[in-house]
Amino acid sequence: MKHGKKYVESVKLIDKEKLYDSAEALEIAVKTATAKFDETVEVHVRLGVDSRHADQQVRGAVVLPNGTGKTVRVAVFAKGDAAKAAQAAGAEIVGAEDLVAKIQGEGFMDFDVCIASPDMMGLVGRLGKVLGPRGLMPSPKAGTVTPDVAKAVEEAKAGKIEYRLDKTNIIHCPIGKASFGAEKLAENFDTLLDAIIKAKPAATKGQYIRSCVVASTMGPGIKINPGKFVAQK
């Protein structure tokens, strides 16, 4: 696989054999973000669990202290006072049967987060095949099915992200933009890792965090020493 000149130059900043401290790794990630756009910095954490087992699932949500740097468009399924509260909190799209029809009939998907009040889930359930594959299906575990839709909207706008295992037992999450600088990215990183550690399933055996890598959108991966997190297993 051929890489561009900027990527090749970025690789020279990294010792592939070294496991970095998270702060140093994020400093390097910022330096390797040389694209013309503001690159996103992502974390990839491989866990010592088996996602095929229900009692070893790892999923949740956390509000990053410095946000994600992304403008989040929020859709809310609610009626009455809850709908008014969602609008007041800044939700771009609020609806019920009309919103379901728009998504089903017109293929409308112009939003990044989907929130629902509990009484709407019977309705929202019809959209499982549409929202599910896109990771947009409201979920109590992610805090996106809640009677307090206004708070959920505010948290989504403030930088709340959802983390969940993929089929290869890896969690992939954005922790902000390269323009944040290493210090703010480190605060977001620590908040995310703390949440993942607290979400450790009781059925997990052995080393919980197997590996951790950070990378900017166009940059190379930088390995972080998982030893710091092993002590907290």
C-alpha angles and dihedrals in degrees: 000000000000121000131198124255093258092053092048090051091048092053089059089066092061131075102214092201095053128092104213132212108252094245092052092044091054092048088055092045089057091050092050093053096095101144121121090248128063101269123219117236113222134193123214115194123185113204132203093237136101111238090198089075119076092216092057099054117127115200137140146114135254136186110236110224092227098035125232100277089239127117104236122210111208128203119194130194106209144121137213118352092358090057091050091049091051091052092048090051091056106265110161096207126033125171149115126210090359092056092048089052092048092052094043098039104033101027090238110179103151096139140081102207130035122203129181138185111235094251089060097057094090086060097040090050088076088067096055095111091050102040099032099066089048093052091243101113109122113247135185090221091057092045092242094116104064141131088230097067092160092061090047090052092049091050092049090051091047093057109278112167132189121226124197139156120262122213091275093056093253128130116212118194139163114231100185144291127309088242089067089076127227096285097057091041089053091054090052091045093052092048092052095046092048089054093048091049092050089050092059108138116239089231092062116115129193125000110002101195106045100174141350129200132180126198141163119238095267099019134094124266119266117205119227122206106253090198092094090059097040089068088061096051 
